[in-house]
Amino acid sequence: MVKTPLTMEHALLGFLRDRPVHGYEMHQMLMEARELGLVWHLKQSQLYALLGRLEEAGYIDSTTEPQGTRPPRKLMSLTTEGRAAFERWLTLPVAHVRDFRLEFLAKLFFAGQDDPSITTALIERQRLACNDWLADLRSQLDAVSPERPFDSLVLQFRLGQLEAVLRWLDTCATTLIASSYG
């Protein structure tokens, strides 16, 4: 099995910023039909696998707590490297439009817990990245031969998705600024 680079897992680090947390507690937070629970649907085994990868990467430490007759449980905390990785991840725009539904929404959730300027900067960086992608797609569409209508349709679809994302980013900025400063 090939391990993919850590990306979405960085969002899990956000749960550990304020205090150590048990994996089960984190899973319960994600099971609630609010906040990130509206975005992510992870099985408990998936969550523990992702947390294991973060621990292997040196982003979290864990200690085992005995529970009497019940099996011991792991209490996870953020390392210095984990905090730096999370803060870096939080400021970078997502790399692909397909990453908006999971990754960007997670970034937006955690950015909203901090200073409103972090959210504003995240949205602006993402808007700049999207505008670059838009320019590239328009250039590709202009270069498509009329004998390749399917290629044209694919690029038009991707353009439409990106234009919708840009409109949604405008809505995010308006909504979040109104709620932060209103």
C-alpha positions, 0 to 999 in steps of 0.5 A: 500500500502506498502512503499518500502525503498528509493533507486532510489529516492536518485538519484533525490537528485542529482538534488538539490545539487547545487541549489533549483529546481522546480519539473517541472524543474526537470521533464523537465531535465528528459524528454530531450533525453540526460544524465539521460533522456536516462535512466529514463522515469518518468511521472510527477505524478511519479516524484512528488510522489517520491519527496513527499517521499523524503520530508517525509523522511526529505531529501528535504525541499520545499517552495511555491512560488506564481505565480500571477494568476497561481497556486503556485509552490514548490521550493525544496532544499536539507537538510543536511540529504538529502545531507548526504543520497545522498553522501552515496548512491553515494558511495555504489555499487548497490545491484543487477544486475537488478539495473544496468540499472537505479540505477548504471547509475544514480550513474555514471552520478552524480559521473561524475559531481564530482572529477574523483576519486569518479567515479573510486572508485564507479566503483571499489566498484561495480566491487568488489561486482560483483566479489563476486556475480560471485563467489557465482553464480559459487558455486551455479552452481557447486552444481546443480544436473545434474537432474536439467538442468533448474536450471543450465540454469538459473544460467548460464544466470545470470553468463553471465549477470554478466560477461557482467556487469564486461566487461562493468565496464571495459569499463566505467573505460577506457572511463571515465578515458580517458575523465577525464584526456585526 
